[in-house]
Amino acid sequence: MKLLGLWNSFKIKNSLKGQSISFKKFSSIKRFIFLLSFGLLLFVNMCEEKIPILQQKTSLVFADTSVSDGMISDTTQFIAPKLGSSKLLLTGNNDEVSAYTLLRFDNFNTLPDTLDSVICATLKLFSSTQIPYDSLSQTNIYVSLFLLKSEGEPNWSEDSSSCKDFLIDGFDLIGLDSASFTDNDTIEFVLPDTIISYWRDSSITNYGVVIQVTGFAENSMVSFYSRENTSRSPILQVEYRLDEDTVDTKMNFYPIADISILNFNKTDINSRYLLISNGQAFRSFLNFDLSSVITDKNCVIMEALLHLKIDTTLTKTYGDNIHFYVTLLDSASDWCNPEYFSDINKVETGAYVSEGDTSLTLKISKTIQEYTSGYRDNFGMVLWASPSTLDISVLSLFSSSYPDSSKRPYLEILTMKEE
């Protein structure tokens, strides 16, 4: 009826002006404009009739909830760090860790069959820095190169070897050369030419070489770039001469494997602390009992903040940032399972920790919403360090067992629901 009244009003208005409607008098353009205008007018009025009117208001209730003592379970797990993918190779020791580097070169069968003799072999390493790199850096640090020789010892692998399955004590270390360490430089070692011939002819098992720090002050750790850093990868340069040739030829060989073996000096885990370090040597697990806190599955989680306090005494950043991730566990069997792998593609959140930081806050609203709404089973979460974090850095957090309750983890939740 409303649309019909509108149409009649339009005709009367134009009739009073002496402009009664006659489609025959319109040109095709005017007719199109008229129809378009009238169509829009009808559409607006149709929409106007269908706009809903809010008959009553809905009351919303907001509430703050805290999950703390007695409702949080946490623990730290130590697993052997496997750092084959790291772009740095470490050697040295300090109060926290000792380390040495393994390298293996191969493919010496690519040397010409007409090779008369190996003139010399030079191992070139591109140094990074001492750790930490600051005014307290040591001087007169020497790094030594040793040949790994043994009868029947299992070989090592870049992908799987660690301090738990590789023991250097089972090998004879034959000294080859030493060099002074300087930051951001090229460090060169000279190998006996006979070793290349032995490796080429398989006269001895090729276990590779080991690099260790010697003649250094306490608390010194040095780093080199690994083969994962393609522009500064270690190079073994072999200079040789062919039969009846007077010109020496050089051929470069690159490692088929290199890895740092780390031995953490303090593996006894104190339940008062949650530890995180690179290579997943230390990783920590947390879980929250939300069953008695949020019972309504329709409750909306507006915000959920996990507050963690940092123990600055045990935390070692070595002047670098520690970047760690949080991943949700998929089953109850993942909790403290040494075979559990933290998938970078399933990260929920993460944070950077800088030297001097005393606390951090993680926003996990989406995670808590999934738990309380029943969209996801709550098996807990794991905190682990990013591979970009310096290998020997350690982040120490106060756990739920710490005597001072003000330093324990707690979860702060803001909820919303209809009254």
Backbone hydrogen bonds, N-H to C=O, Kabsch-Sander energy under -0.5 kcal/mol:
donor,donor_aa,acceptor,acceptor_aa,energy
5,G,1,M,-2.5
6,L,2,K,-1.8
7,W,3,L,-2.0
8,N,4,L,-2.1
9,S,5,G,-2.3
10,F,6,L,-1.9
11,K,7,W,-1.8
12,I,8,N,-2.4
13,K,9,S,-2.2
14,N,10,F,-1.7
15,S,11,K,-2.0
16,L,12,I,-2.2
17,K,13,K,-0.7
18,G,15,S,-1.8
19,Q,14,N,-3.0
25,K,22,S,-1.4
26,F,23,F,-0.8
31,R,27,S,-2.6
32,F,28,S,-1.8
33,I,29,I,-2.3
34,F,30,K,-2.6
35,L,31,R,-2.5
36,L,32,F,-2.5
37,S,33,I,-2.5
38,F,34,F,-2.5
39,G,35,L,-2.4
40,L,36,L,-2.2
41,L,37,S,-2.0
42,L,38,F,-2.4
43,F,39,G,-2.3
44,V,40,L,-2.4
45,N,41,L,-1.8
46,M,42,L,-2.2
47,C,43,F,-2.4
48,E,44,V,-2.1
49,E,45,N,-1.5
50,K,46,M,-0.8
50,K,47,C,-0.7
51,I,47,C,-0.9
54,L,52,P,-0.5
55,Q,53,I,-0.6
61,V,417,K,-3.3
63,A,415,T,-1.9
65,T,413,I,-3.2
67,V,411,L,-3.1
68,S,66,S,-0.6
71,M,68,S,-2.4
73,S,287,N,-2.2
75,T,285,F,-1.8
77,Q,283,R,-3.1
79,I,77,Q,-0.5
79,I,281,A,-2.1
82,K,279,G,-0.8
83,L,81,P,-0.6
86,S,83,L,-1.6
89,L,224,F,-3.3
91,T,222,V,-2.0
92,G,99,A,-2.4
93,N,220,S,-2.4
94,N,97,V,-2.1
98,S,263,N,-2.0
99,A,92,G,-3.1
100,Y,261,I,-1.3
101,T,211,I,-1.9
102,L,259,I,-2.8
103,L,209,V,-2.4
104,R,257,A,-2.2
110,T,107,N,-1.5
111,L,108,F,-1.6
115,L,112,P,-1.3
116,D,241,R,-2.7
117,S,241,R,-1.5
119,I,117,S,-0.6
119,I,239,E,-2.5
120,C,239,E,-1.6
121,A,191,L,-0.8
122,T,237,Q,-2.6
123,L,189,F,-2.9
124,K,122,T,-0.6
124,K,235,I,-3.4
125,L,123,L,-0.5
125,L,187,I,-3.0
127,S,125,L,-0.7
127,S,185,D,-2.7
128,S,223,S,-3.0
131,I,221,M,-2.9
134,D,132,P,-1.0
137,S,134,D,-1.8
142,Y,214,T,-1.6
143,V,179,A,-2.7
144,S,212,Q,-3.4
145,L,177,D,-3.2
146,F,210,V,-2.5
147,L,174,I,-2.9
148,L,208,G,-2.1
149,K,147,L,-0.6
149,K,172,D,-2.1
152,G,150,S,-0.6
161,S,157,S,-2.1
165,D,162,S,-0.7
166,F,162,S,-1.4
168,I,166,F,-0.6
170,G,167,L,-1.5
171,F,168,I,-1.9
172,D,149,K,-3.6
173,L,171,F,-0.5
174,I,147,L,-2.1
174,I,172,D,-0.7
175,G,173,L,-0.7
176,L,145,L,-2.9
177,D,145,L,-1.2
179,A,143,V,-2.2
181,F,141,I,-3.2
184,N,128,S,-2.8
185,D,182,T,-0.6
187,I,125,L,-3.3
187,I,185,D,-0.6
188,E,186,T,-0.5
189,F,123,L,-2.4
191,L,121,A,-3.0
191,L,189,F,-0.5
195,I,192,P,-1.2
196,I,192,P,-0.7
197,S,193,D,-1.3
198,Y,194,T,-2.5
199,W,195,I,-2.7
200,R,196,I,-2.4
201,D,197,S,-2.4
202,S,198,Y,-0.7
203,S,198,Y,-2.1
204,I,198,Y,-0.7
207,Y,148,L,-0.6
207,Y,205,T,-1.4
209,V,103,L,-2.8
210,V,146,F,-2.4
211,I,101,T,-2.5
212,Q,144,S,-2.1
214,T,142,Y,-3.5
220,S,93,N,-1.2
221,M,131,I,-0.5
222,V,91,T,-2.7
223,S,129,T,-1.0
224,F,89,L,-2.6
225,Y,126,F,-2.3
226,S,87,K,-1.7
229,N,226,S,-1.5
230,T,228,E,-1.1
232,R,229,N,-1.9
233,S,230,T,-0.6
235,I,124,K,-2.2
236,L,253,F,-2.9
237,Q,122,T,-3.0
237,Q,235,I,-0.7
238,V,236,L,-0.6
238,V,251,M,-2.9
239,E,120,C,-3.1
239,E,237,Q,-0.5
240,Y,238,V,-0.5
240,Y,249,T,-3.0
241,R,117,S,-2.2
243,D,114,T,-2.0
245,D,242,L,-1.8
249,T,240,Y,-3.2
251,M,238,V,-2.3
253,F,236,L,-2.3
256,I,104,R,-2.5
257,A,104,R,-1.2
259,I,102,L,-2.0
261,I,100,Y,-2.7
262,L,260,S,-0.7
263,N,98,S,-2.8
264,F,262,L,-0.5
265,N,96,E,-2.7
266,K,96,E,-0.7
267,T,265,N,-0.6
269,I,267,T,-0.7
270,N,268,D,-0.5
271,S,269,I,-0.5
273,Y,270,N,-2.2
274,L,397,L,-3.2
275,L,273,Y,-0.5
276,I,395,L,-2.1
277,S,282,F,-2.4
278,N,393,S,-0.8
280,Q,277,S,-1.0
281,A,278,N,-1.2
283,R,77,Q,-1.9
284,S,383,L,-2.0
285,F,75,T,-2.9
286,L,381,M,-2.3
287,N,73,S,-2.0
289,D,71,M,-3.1
290,L,288,F,-1.0
293,V,290,L,-0.8
294,I,290,L,-2.3
295,T,293,V,-0.5
297,K,295,T,-0.7
299,C,296,D,-1.6
300,V,416,M,-3.0
302,M,300,V,-1.0
302,M,414,L,-2.0
303,E,414,L,-1.5
305,L,412,E,-2.9
306,L,362,L,-3.2
307,H,305,L,-0.6
307,H,410,Y,-2.8
308,L,306,L,-0.5
308,L,360,L,-2.6
309,K,407,K,-0.5
310,I,358,T,-2.5
311,D,396,S,-2.7
312,T,310,I,-1.0
315,T,311,D,-1.6
316,K,394,V,-2.8
320,D,317,T,-1.8
322,I,353,V,-2.8
323,H,321,N,-0.6
324,F,322,I,-0.6
324,F,351,A,-2.2
325,Y,384,W,-3.6
326,V,349,T,-2.5
327,T,382,V,-2.2
328,L,346,K,-0.6
329,L,380,G,-2.4
334,D,331,S,-1.3
335,W,332,A,-1.1
337,N,334,D,-1.8
340,Y,337,N,-1.9
343,D,341,F,-0.8
346,K,343,D,-1.8
347,V,344,I,-0.9
348,E,326,V,-3.1
349,T,326,V,-1.1
351,A,324,F,-2.0
353,V,322,I,-2.5
357,D,354,S,-2.1
360,L,308,L,-2.4
362,L,306,L,-2.5
364,I,304,A,-2.5
364,I,362,L,-0.7
368,I,364,I,-2.2
369,Q,365,S,-2.4
370,E,366,K,-2.1
371,Y,367,T,-2.0
372,T,368,I,-2.8
373,S,369,Q,-2.0
374,G,370,E,-0.6
374,G,371,Y,-0.9
375,Y,370,E,-1.4
376,R,370,E,-1.7
379,F,377,D,-1.2
381,M,286,L,-2.7
382,V,327,T,-2.7
383,L,284,S,-3.4
384,W,325,Y,-2.0
384,W,382,V,-0.5
385,A,277,S,-0.7
386,S,323,H,-3.6
389,T,386,S,-1.8
393,S,390,L,-1.8
394,V,316,K,-2.1
395,L,276,I,-3.3
396,S,394,V,-0.5
397,L,274,L,-3.0
397,L,395,L,-0.5
398,F,309,K,-2.2
399,S,272,R,-2.5
402,Y,399,S,-1.4
405,S,403,P,-0.9
407,K,404,D,-1.9
408,R,405,S,-1.1
410,Y,307,H,-1.5
411,L,67,V,-3.0
412,E,305,L,-2.9
412,E,410,Y,-0.5
413,I,65,T,-3.4
413,I,411,L,-0.5
414,L,303,E,-3.1
415,T,63,A,-2.9
415,T,413,I,-0.5
416,M,300,V,-2.1
417,K,61,V,-1.7
419,E,59,S,-2.7
